[in-house]
Every structure is written in structure tokens, then in C-alpha cells.
Amino acid sequence: MRKPIRSTLEELISENKKELMSDPAAISKIEKKLDERKAKEVYVEELEDYKEKEMKYAK
């Protein structure tokens, strides 16, 4: 029996990139997730800023 051929991490990454680049639906899905994550980050930052301002006025 032969040993299975192992791929290096770099080979696996490049393979995944090639697959993603040929699949516009997957790219769209990833972009949507990134947009949602960024929107949440911005919302949390704004909320924290608002709370800090409230704390200053409460004193």
C-alpha cells in the first residue's frame, strides 16, 4: 500500500482560493458576513461611546 500524499498548508490555501474565485455565490456570502461583522463592530463602538458620554454627564 502506498502512503497517501499529503499537501502542504500553502497548497491547501491556494486550492481553496482557486475554488472560491470560481464561485461567485461563495464570494458574495463571505462579503455579506464581513459586512455584517463590521456593522456590529461599528454599532458596539458607538454604543460604548454613548455610554461614556452618559457617565460624564451623570457626575
N, C-alpha and C positions, 0 to 999 in steps of 0.2 A: 504494500500500500504506500502511496505517496503522501508526503506531508502536504497539508493544504497551504496554498500560497497566501502569505499574509501581506496585506497592504500597509504602507506607512500612513501616518496621520496626514501628511501632506497630500498623498494620493487620494485618500478618502475625502479630504476637504475639496480638492479640485474636482473630483467626481460629483460631489454634491452641488458645487457651484454650477457645473455644466447642466445638471438636471434642472436646477432652479431657473437658470437663464432661459431654458427652453420651455418653461411652464409659466405663462403669464398669469394664470389664476393663482398660482402659489406666490408669485411676487406680489400680487395685489393683496393677498391675505396677510403677508408679512408686513407690508406697508401699512395696512389698516391697524394691525396690532401695535406697530410702532407709534402711529399717530395717537391711538387711544392711550398708550402708556405716557406719551409726552403730555397729553391733555391732562391726565391725572396728576402728573408732577407739577404742572403749572397751577392747577387748582389747589393742591396741597400747599404750595409756596404762598399763594395769595391768601389762603386761609390762615396760615401761620403769621403772615404779615398783619392781617386784620386783627388777630388775637393779641399780637404785641402792641398794636396801637391802642386797643381797648384797655390793656393793662396799664398803659401810660396815663390814660385819661381817668382811670379808676382811682389812681392815687391821689 
